[in-house]
Amino acid sequence: MVQIFKNIFKSEKSFFFMAPALAWQISFCFLPLLFVIQLSFCTELFQFVTLEYFAEVFKLSHFLVIFRSMLLATVTAISCLLVAYPVAYYVALCAPDRMRSTLMFLAVLPFLTNLLVQVYAWFFILEKHGVINNFLYFVGLDVGHLLNSQFSMYLVMFHVYLPFMIMPLYSTLEKINVRWIEASLDLGASYFQTICRVVLPLSIQGVKTGFFLVYVTSFGEYAIPSLIAGQKNYFVGNLIAEYFFIGKDWHVGAAFTCLSSCVFIVSIRGYQLLLNKLVDRLQRV
């Protein structure tokens, strides 16, 4: 009997260790998602199916909110990628071995600080008498209020989400053999061609992971647009909070959540195809 249980444990060991994560995923991801979907379609719990809630959110104003959030997520992801790639490349392939740990610690240092603390720290930097305004006034420039503007919102989004881009890029780039880059240069390829034809294809998974990690998380961002942008415009996170917590209209809020999620998933697929085509185009350079 003991041997039977040992054999069962060995054969099912992988499932045994996966069970807690699976239970967590079902309890805090799939069940809430199922609850939101039924709220958007049913007037009662899994009863009286209706499309009236989707009719209320299927308006141009709501699609503008979704597009505004997609634009925010896209600009944040692209700006983070443009800055994070050379940083991760230098740390992974150019920096001395003894400095890599220190540089990566500095890159992920914002993770050790609470998000709200980071956001409120930017208040003192961007306010009328803050560091940036004082410096610009000192050099003879008067740009007015930086706080409660689109510029300040994008700046803080870039600062908060940059580490999310650096980490997957670094983990991919550090696995590249430097001899492949040296061989490409020795065979007559320019440095730009080596980056496009050797480094970028080998690190494309890190690019995709970092891009979509930033894109997905910043699409539903609530705190930064609310606190920094001054709630001048609605974003997906703000509008969902408005429906659920202020208006107490859970059914319409759930319908808008499902609608924005569907549009968001389509946009992710579009960006996947676009990234693949971009890599193919660069490899022909």
C-alpha positions in Angstrom: 0.0 0.0 0.0 2.8 2.4 0.9 4.5 1.6 -2.5 1.2 2.4 -4.3 1.0 5.8 -2.7 4.6 6.4 -3.5 4.0 5.6 -7.2 0.9 7.8 -7.3 2.9 10.7 -5.7 5.7 10.3 -8.2 3.4 10.2 -11.2 1.3 13.1 -10.0 4.1 15.1 -8.4 4.1 17.9 -11.0 0.3 18.4 -10.5 0.7 18.2 -6.8 3.2 21.1 -6.8 1.1 23.0 -9.3 -2.2 22.7 -7.4 -1.7 25.7 -5.1 -0.9 28.0 -8.0 -3.8 26.6 -10.0 -6.2 27.1 -7.1 -5.0 30.7 -6.7 -5.5 31.3 -10.4 -9.0 29.9 -10.4 -10.0 31.7 -7.2 -8.6 35.2 -7.9 -8.6 35.3 -11.7 -11.1 33.0 -13.5 -14.0 33.2 -10.9 -13.9 37.0 -10.7 -13.7 37.2 -14.5 -16.7 34.9 -14.8 -18.6 37.0 -12.2 -17.9 40.2 -14.3 -19.0 38.5 -17.5 -22.3 37.4 -15.9 -22.8 40.9 -14.5 -22.6 42.3 -18.0 -25.1 39.9 -19.5 -27.5 39.1 -16.6 -29.9 41.2 -14.5 -29.8 38.5 -11.8 -27.2 35.9 -10.9 -26.9 33.8 -14.2 -30.6 34.6 -15.0 -32.5 36.9 -17.4 -29.8 37.4 -20.1 -29.9 40.8 -21.7 -27.8 43.1 -23.9 -29.2 46.3 -22.6 -26.0 47.0 -20.6 -23.8 46.7 -23.7 -26.2 49.0 -25.5 -25.5 51.6 -22.9 -21.7 51.4 -23.3 -21.6 50.9 -27.0 -21.2 54.6 -27.7 -18.5 56.8 -29.3 -17.6 58.4 -26.0 -16.7 55.1 -24.5 -14.6 54.1 -27.5 -12.8 57.4 -27.2 -12.0 56.5 -23.6 -10.7 53.1 -24.7 -8.6 54.7 -27.5 -7.2 57.2 -25.1 -6.0 54.4 -22.8 -4.6 52.5 -25.8 -2.7 55.6 -26.8 -1.4 56.0 -23.2 -0.3 52.4 -23.1 1.3 52.5 -26.5 3.3 55.7 -25.9 4.4 54.4 -22.6 5.5 51.0 -24.0 7.4 52.5 -27.0 9.2 55.2 -24.9 10.2 52.6 -22.4 11.4 50.2 -25.1 13.5 52.9 -26.8 15.3 53.8 -23.6 15.4 50.4 -21.9 16.9 48.5 -24.9 20.2 50.4 -25.0 20.4 50.3 -21.2 19.8 46.6 -21.0 22.2 46.0 -23.9 25.0 47.9 -22.2 24.4 46.2 -18.8 24.1 42.7 -20.4 26.8 42.8 -23.0 29.1 45.8 -22.4 29.4 46.5 -18.7 32.1 44.8 -16.6 30.9 41.7 -14.8 31.5 43.3 -11.4 29.2 46.2 -12.2 26.2 44.3 -13.6 24.7 43.5 -10.2 25.0 47.1 -9.1 23.5 48.5 -12.3 20.6 46.1 -12.2 20.0 46.9 -8.6 19.7 50.6 -9.5 17.4 49.7 -12.4 15.0 47.8 -10.2 15.3 50.2 -7.2 11.9 51.8 -8.0 10.3 48.4 -7.3 11.3 48.8 -3.7 9.2 52.0 -3.4 5.4 52.0 -3.2 3.7 53.3 -6.3 1.8 56.1 -4.5 5.1 57.3 -2.9 6.7 57.5 -6.3 3.7 59.4 -7.7 3.5 61.9 -4.8 7.3 62.4 -5.1 6.7 63.7 -8.6 4.3 66.3 -7.2 7.3 68.1 -5.6 9.3 67.8 -8.8 6.5 69.0 -11.2 4.7 71.6 -9.1 4.9 75.3 -9.9 7.9 75.9 -7.5 9.3 72.4 -8.0 12.8 71.4 -9.2 12.0 71.4 -12.9 10.2 74.7 -13.0 12.8 76.4 -10.9 15.6 75.1 -13.2 13.7 76.2 -16.3 13.0 79.6 -14.8 16.7 79.9 -13.9 17.8 79.3 -17.6 15.2 81.8 -18.8 12.3 79.5 -19.7 8.8 79.9 -18.4 6.7 76.8 -19.3 3.9 77.4 -16.8 2.3 74.6 -14.9 3.8 71.1 -15.6 1.6 69.4 -13.1 -1.9 68.3 -14.1 -0.9 68.0 -17.8 -0.5 65.3 -20.4 3.3 65.8 -20.4 3.5 65.1 -16.6 1.3 62.0 -16.9 3.4 60.5 -19.7 6.6 61.3 -17.8 5.5 59.6 -14.6 4.2 56.6 -16.6 7.6 56.3 -18.3 9.4 56.5 -14.9 7.1 53.9 -13.2 7.1 51.3 -16.0 10.7 51.6 -17.2 11.9 48.8 -14.9 9.2 46.5 -16.3 10.9 46.8 -19.7 14.5 46.6 -18.6 14.2 43.3 -16.7 12.9 41.0 -19.5 15.3 42.7 -22.0 18.2 42.1 -19.8 17.3 38.5 -19.1 17.2 37.9 -22.9 20.3 39.9 -23.9 22.6 38.4 -21.3 22.1 35.0 -22.9 23.5 36.2 -26.3 27.0 35.0 -27.0 29.2 38.0 -27.6 31.2 36.0 -30.2 28.3 36.0 -32.5 28.3 39.8 -32.6 32.1 39.8 -33.1 31.8 37.3 -35.9 29.1 39.5 -37.6 31.4 42.5 -37.4 34.4 40.6 -38.6 32.5 39.3 -41.7 31.9 42.9 -42.8 28.5 43.8 -41.4 28.1 47.3 -39.9 27.2 47.7 -36.3 23.6 48.7 -37.3 23.3 45.6 -39.5 24.6 43.5 -36.6 22.0 44.9 -34.3 19.2 44.4 -36.8 20.2 40.9 -38.1 21.8 39.3 -35.1 21.0 41.0 -31.8 17.4 42.0 -32.4 16.2 38.6 -33.7 17.9 36.8 -30.7 16.3 39.2 -28.3 12.9 39.5 -29.9 11.2 37.5 -27.2 12.5 39.9 -24.5 11.3 42.8 -26.6 7.8 41.2 -26.9 7.7 40.3 -23.2 8.7 43.8 -22.1 6.5 45.6 -24.6 3.3 43.6 -23.7 4.2 43.7 -20.0 4.2 47.5 -20.0 1.3 47.8 -22.5 -1.0 45.5 -20.6 -0.3 46.9 -17.2 -0.4 50.6 -18.2 -3.7 50.2 -20.2 -5.8 49.9 -17.1 -3.6 52.4 -15.0 -5.8 54.3 -12.5 -3.5 56.1 -10.0 -1.2 58.0 -12.3 -3.9 59.5 -14.6 -6.1 60.4 -11.6 -3.4 62.0 -9.5 -1.0 63.5 -12.0 -3.3 64.4 -15.0 -5.9 66.0 -12.7 -8.8 63.8 -14.0 -9.1 66.1 -17.0 -9.8 63.1 -19.3 -11.3 59.7 -18.5 -9.2 56.6 -19.0 -10.4 53.0 -18.8 -9.3 52.6 -15.2 -11.0 55.8 -14.1 -14.2 55.0 -15.9 -14.4 51.5 -14.5 -13.9 52.9 -11.0 -16.5 55.6 -11.7 -19.1 52.9 -12.6 -18.3 50.5 -9.8 -17.5 52.7 -6.8 -19.2 56.0 -7.4 -22.1 55.3 -9.6 -22.7 51.8 -8.1 -23.8 50.7 -11.6 -22.1 47.3 -11.6 -23.8 45.9 -14.6 -22.9 48.8 -16.9 -19.4 48.9 -15.4 -19.0 45.1 -16.1 -20.2 45.6 -19.7 -17.7 48.4 -20.2 -15.0 46.2 -18.7 -15.8 43.4 -21.2 -16.0 45.8 -24.1 -12.7 47.4 -23.3 -11.1 44.0 -22.8 -12.2 42.7 -26.2 -10.9 45.8 -28.0 -7.7 45.5 -25.9 -7.2 41.9 -26.9 -7.6 42.7 -30.6 -5.0 45.5 -30.2 -2.6 43.0 -28.6 -2.9 40.7 -31.6 -2.4 43.6 -33.9 0.8 44.7 -32.1 2.1 41.1 -32.2 1.7 41.0 -36.0 3.3 44.5 -36.3 6.3 43.5 -34.2 6.9 40.4 -36.3 6.7 42.4 -39.5 9.1 45.0 -38.1 11.7 42.4 -37.2 11.4 40.8 -40.7 11.9 44.2 -42.2 14.9 45.0 -40.1 16.5 41.7 -41.0 16.5 42.7 -44.7 18.5 45.9 -43.9 
